[in-house]
Amino acid sequence: MIVETEHGRFDLIKNYRDAFDVASFNARYVDTAFKQYDYIVGDVSSGVLRLKGFRDNEKGKTSYNLIPDYLNDSCNYNVAYFILKRIKEDVKDGRKSKRTT
């Protein structure tokens, strides 16, 4: 499902226990901290949204392959969470073409 936010368009890959709320996401998201990431994981514990960014590469501490480890190791058991994948728009010949990273 594609979601429109104040910070761009994202593909909502997973929305476990209906964790995603666009207003809460817009309030917590900071461009300077998260614009560099291809995936954003949000978890809601005790009513507080926490965001973590991951990159679309196979290696490194922020690899998207580590999202399950992050959810198991850094989040409460059975916590509500969501995974967003950034949709990047390329501008070619004056037209926008959409692509996911």
N, C-alpha and C positions, 0 to 999 in steps of 0.2 A: 504494500500500500504506500503510495506517495503522499508525503506530508509537506505542507508549506509552512515555513517558520520565518521569523524575522531575520534569520541567519542563513537562509537558503532552503533548497529543497533536499529532502532526504527520503530514502526508501526505508520504511519501517519493516525491518526483517523479522523481529520478534517483539511481541508485546505481552510478556508473561504477567498474568494477573492484572491486566489493564493498567500497567504502570505509566504509560506515556500520557502526558498532559501537555499540550502545546504551550499553555500559559506558564506553567512551571519551568518547562524547558527554556523558553525565551528569557525568563528571569535569571536562570542559573548560567546559561551559556555565555561565555566571554570569547569574542572573536580572537583576541590575541593569544589565548590559551588553547583553543580548540580548532581553529581554522586549518591548522597543519595536518589534522587527522582525517582519515578516510572513514573511520567508524567511530561512533560515539555510543558508549554504554552508559545507561542511567539506571540506578537502583534507588528505591524508595524504602527507607527504614525509619521508623518512628516519625513518619510524616515529612522527612527531609530528603530531597532529591540530591543525589551525588552523581557527578559525571566523570567519566574516564575516557580518554581518547586512545585509539589504536590505529596503526598504519596498515596499508594494504601490501605488506611485504612478508616474506617468509622467515626473516630473521630479526632478532633484536627484542628488547624488552617490551616494545609496544606493538608487536606483530599481532595481527588479527587472529592468528592461530592460538594465542594465549587468552582469548576471551573466556573460554570455559574454565581455565585455571583461575582467572581473576574472579569469576562468579563464585567458584567453590571456595577459594582461599580468602578472599577479601570482603565477601558479602555474607550477611546473615542467612541461615538456612531458610529456604523457601521464600526468599525475599522477592517482592515484585520488581521486575526489571524490564528494560527494553534495549534493543540494539537498532541503531540507525546507521545506514550507509549513505554517505554524502553523494549527491548527484552533481557532478561538475558539468558546467555548460561551456562548450567550446564555441568561440565566435570565429566563423569562417565566411569570408565573402559577404560580410554584413548580416549573415543569418546565424542564429543560435542553433547548435545541435547539442542534444543532451547525451550524456554518457555517465555511467556509474564507474567509480574508480575501483 
